[in-house]
């Protein structure tokens, strides 16, 4: 873990762009002397980005440790528990980021273009809606392009599908495959969630996806920092 952020005071993973993250919060706060409902919505979501990303990182680390350990029934439980937490918290980090950016839109444009007045409207906010609103209001911004790329990416679709599967199932069943022609060549246990979507239980199950999440969030946060420097003066 790196140094704590000034925004939350908690330690953050070393690959998280905490400098840009803190600067965004500072820039927006400096332009709003009177706290508002919209400001509080931003603050809560912005903190959630960091909290969920750290949780996702810790779930990944524990899952990898469990994969390396002896394959007992207890260890399989740990793998399932950490895989569940990994996909839920990772997608939540993405969703929290887009909720925070929706609140930023409200702070800039009011509740005409970005509706966030009541709980019913807040429940409608998701990455797709945020990207759609920014495309309509800020079409020339690099930030808008990055959000559009994310919501149309195969990685985001894959992560969403797995998360949605996990929250409606108690645990994975597992099938171990042996290559009969090559004797007893082992392949990692895997679970087909639906046609064409398979989870393989190995270290890269979380490591590769966490790398994508880190790269994606850091790009979005860096571009958000440039965006707020221009629009919040």
C-alpha positions as CSV (number, residue, x, y, z in Angstrom):
1,X,0.0,0.0,0.0
2,X,1.1,3.6,-0.8
3,X,0.5,6.6,1.4
4,X,-3.0,7.5,2.5
5,X,-5.1,9.9,0.4
6,X,-5.9,13.3,1.7
7,X,-9.5,12.8,0.7
8,X,-10.2,9.6,2.8
9,X,-7.1,9.1,5.0
10,X,-6.9,5.4,4.1
11,X,-4.0,3.6,2.5
12,X,-4.4,2.9,-1.2
13,X,-2.9,0.3,-3.6
14,X,0.4,1.5,-5.1
15,X,-1.0,1.5,-8.7
16,X,-3.9,3.9,-7.8
17,X,-3.5,7.5,-9.0
18,X,-4.1,9.0,-5.6
19,X,-2.6,12.4,-6.6
20,X,-5.1,13.0,-9.4
21,X,-7.9,11.5,-7.2
22,X,-7.2,14.0,-4.4
23,X,-6.8,16.9,-6.8
24,X,-10.3,16.4,-8.2
25,X,-11.8,16.5,-4.8
26,X,-9.9,19.6,-3.8
27,X,-10.7,21.4,-7.1
28,X,-14.4,20.8,-6.8
29,X,-14.6,21.5,-3.1
30,X,-12.8,24.9,-3.6
31,X,-15.6,26.0,-6.0
32,X,-18.5,25.0,-3.6
33,X,-18.3,27.0,-0.4
34,X,-21.9,26.0,0.5
35,X,-22.4,22.2,0.7
36,X,-25.4,21.0,-1.3
37,X,-27.2,17.7,-1.8
38,X,-25.4,17.4,-5.1
39,X,-22.0,17.9,-3.4
40,X,-22.7,15.3,-0.8
41,X,-23.7,12.8,-3.5
42,X,-20.4,13.4,-5.2
43,X,-18.4,13.1,-2.0
44,X,-20.0,9.8,-1.0
45,X,-19.5,8.3,-4.5
46,X,-15.9,9.6,-4.8
47,X,-14.9,7.9,-1.5
48,X,-16.6,4.7,-2.7
49,X,-14.4,4.6,-5.7
50,X,-11.3,4.3,-3.5
51,X,-12.9,2.0,-0.9
52,X,-14.2,-0.5,-3.5
53,X,-10.9,-0.4,-5.5
54,X,-8.9,-1.3,-2.4
55,X,-11.4,-4.0,-1.5
56,X,-11.1,-5.4,-5.0
57,X,-7.4,-5.5,-4.7
58,X,-7.4,-7.2,-1.3
59,X,-9.9,-9.8,-2.6
60,X,-7.6,-10.5,-5.6
61,X,-4.6,-11.0,-3.3
62,X,-6.5,-13.4,-1.0
63,X,-7.9,-15.3,-3.9
64,X,-4.5,-15.8,-5.5
65,X,-3.1,-17.0,-2.1
66,X,-6.0,-19.5,-1.9
67,X,-5.3,-20.7,-5.4
68,X,-1.7,-21.4,-4.5
69,X,-2.7,-23.3,-1.3
70,X,-3.7,-26.9,-0.8
71,X,-7.0,-27.7,-2.6
72,X,-9.2,-28.5,0.4
73,X,-13.0,-28.0,0.7
74,X,-12.3,-25.1,3.1
75,X,-9.9,-23.6,0.6
76,X,-12.6,-23.8,-2.1
77,X,-14.9,-21.9,0.1
78,X,-12.2,-19.1,0.5
79,X,-11.8,-19.0,-3.3
80,X,-15.5,-18.6,-3.8
81,X,-15.8,-16.0,-1.1
82,X,-12.9,-13.9,-2.5
83,X,-14.0,-14.3,-6.1
84,X,-17.5,-13.0,-5.1
85,X,-16.0,-10.0,-3.3
86,X,-13.6,-9.3,-6.2
87,X,-16.2,-9.0,-8.9
88,X,-18.8,-7.2,-6.7
89,X,-16.4,-4.6,-5.4
90,X,-14.6,-4.2,-8.7
91,X,-17.7,-3.4,-10.6
92,X,-18.9,-1.2,-7.8
93,X,-15.7,0.9,-8.2
94,X,-16.7,1.5,-11.8
95,X,-20.3,2.3,-10.9
96,X,-19.3,4.6,-8.1
97,X,-16.9,6.5,-10.4
98,X,-19.7,7.1,-12.9
99,X,-22.2,8.1,-10.2
100,X,-19.6,10.6,-9.0
101,X,-19.2,12.0,-12.5
102,X,-23.0,12.2,-12.8
103,X,-23.0,14.3,-9.7
104,X,-20.2,16.5,-11.2
105,X,-22.5,17.1,-14.1
106,X,-25.2,18.2,-11.8
107,X,-22.8,20.6,-10.0
108,X,-21.9,22.1,-13.4
109,X,-25.3,22.1,-15.1
110,X,-27.9,21.9,-12.4
111,X,-30.7,19.4,-12.2
112,X,-32.0,20.1,-15.7
113,X,-29.6,17.9,-17.6
114,X,-28.4,15.6,-14.8
115,X,-31.4,14.7,-12.6
116,X,-30.3,13.7,-9.1
117,X,-33.0,15.3,-6.9
118,X,-34.7,12.2,-5.4
119,X,-34.0,8.6,-4.7
120,X,-35.9,7.3,-7.7
121,X,-33.7,9.4,-10.0
122,X,-30.5,8.3,-8.2
123,X,-31.3,4.6,-8.7
124,X,-31.4,5.2,-12.4
125,X,-27.8,6.3,-12.5
126,X,-25.3,3.8,-14.0
127,X,-22.2,3.9,-16.2
128,X,-24.3,3.8,-19.4
129,X,-26.6,6.7,-18.4
130,X,-23.6,8.8,-17.3
131,X,-21.8,8.2,-20.6
132,X,-25.0,9.0,-22.5
133,X,-25.4,12.3,-20.6
134,X,-21.8,13.4,-21.1
135,X,-22.1,12.5,-24.8
136,X,-25.1,14.9,-25.1
137,X,-23.7,17.7,-23.0
138,X,-19.9,17.4,-23.3
139,X,-19.4,15.6,-26.6
140,X,-15.9,17.0,-27.4
141,X,-14.3,16.0,-24.1
142,X,-11.7,13.2,-23.9
143,X,-13.4,12.1,-20.7
144,X,-16.6,11.5,-22.6
145,X,-14.8,9.3,-25.1
146,X,-13.2,7.2,-22.4
147,X,-16.5,6.6,-20.7
148,X,-18.0,5.6,-24.0
149,X,-15.1,3.2,-24.6
150,X,-15.6,1.6,-21.2
151,X,-19.3,0.9,-21.4
152,X,-18.9,-0.6,-24.8
153,X,-15.9,-2.7,-23.9
154,X,-15.9,-6.5,-23.8
155,X,-14.1,-6.4,-20.4
156,X,-16.9,-4.3,-18.8
157,X,-19.5,-6.6,-20.3
158,X,-17.7,-9.7,-19.0
159,X,-17.3,-8.3,-15.5
160,X,-20.9,-7.3,-15.4
161,X,-22.1,-10.7,-16.5
162,X,-20.0,-12.5,-13.9
163,X,-21.0,-10.1,-11.1
164,X,-24.7,-10.6,-12.0
165,X,-24.3,-14.3,-12.0
166,X,-22.6,-14.4,-8.7
167,X,-25.1,-12.4,-6.8
168,X,-27.9,-14.8,-7.8
169,X,-26.0,-18.0,-7.1
170,X,-24.7,-19.4,-3.8
171,X,-21.4,-20.8,-5.2
172,X,-19.7,-22.1,-8.3
173,X,-19.9,-25.7,-9.2
174,X,-16.6,-27.0,-10.7
175,X,-15.6,-29.3,-13.4
176,X,-12.0,-30.6,-13.6
177,X,-10.9,-31.5,-17.2
178,X,-8.3,-34.2,-18.0
179,X,-6.7,-34.5,-21.4
180,X,-7.3,-38.2,-22.1
181,X,-4.9,-38.3,-25.1
182,X,-2.1,-36.9,-23.0
183,X,-2.7,-39.1,-20.0
184,X,-3.6,-37.2,-16.9
185,X,-2.7,-33.6,-17.9
186,X,-4.4,-31.3,-15.5
187,X,-6.4,-28.2,-16.4
188,X,-7.7,-25.8,-13.8
189,X,-11.3,-26.2,-12.6
190,X,-13.7,-24.1,-14.6
191,X,-17.3,-23.1,-14.5
192,X,-19.4,-22.1,-17.5
193,X,-21.7,-19.4,-16.4
194,X,-23.6,-19.3,-19.7
195,X,-22.8,-20.1,-23.3
196,X,-19.4,-18.6,-24.2
197,X,-18.6,-17.2,-20.7
198,X,-16.3,-19.4,-18.6
199,X,-14.5,-18.8,-15.3
200,X,-11.2,-20.6,-14.9
201,X,-9.9,-20.9,-11.4
202,X,-6.3,-19.8,-11.6
203,X,-4.2,-16.8,-10.5
204,X,-4.9,-14.8,-13.6
205,X,-8.7,-15.0,-12.9
206,X,-8.4,-11.9,-10.8
207,X,-4.9,-10.6,-11.6
208,X,-5.5,-9.8,-15.3
209,X,-8.9,-8.3,-14.6
210,X,-7.6,-6.2,-11.7
211,X,-4.8,-4.9,-14.1
212,X,-7.5,-3.8,-16.5
213,X,-9.5,-2.2,-13.7
214,X,-6.4,-0.3,-12.5
215,X,-5.5,0.9,-16.0
216,X,-9.1,1.9,-16.8
217,X,-9.7,3.8,-13.6
218,X,-6.4,5.6,-13.7
219,X,-7.1,6.8,-17.2
220,X,-10.6,8.0,-16.2
221,X,-9.3,9.7,-13.1
222,X,-6.5,11.5,-14.9
223,X,-8.9,12.7,-17.6
224,X,-11.4,13.8,-14.9
225,X,-8.7,15.8,-13.3
226,X,-8.1,17.7,-16.5
227,X,-11.9,18.1,-17.0
228,X,-12.5,19.7,-13.6
229,X,-9.5,22.0,-13.9
230,X,-11.2,23.4,-17.0
231,X,-14.8,23.5,-15.8
232,X,-14.4,24.4,-12.0
233,X,-12.6,27.7,-11.6
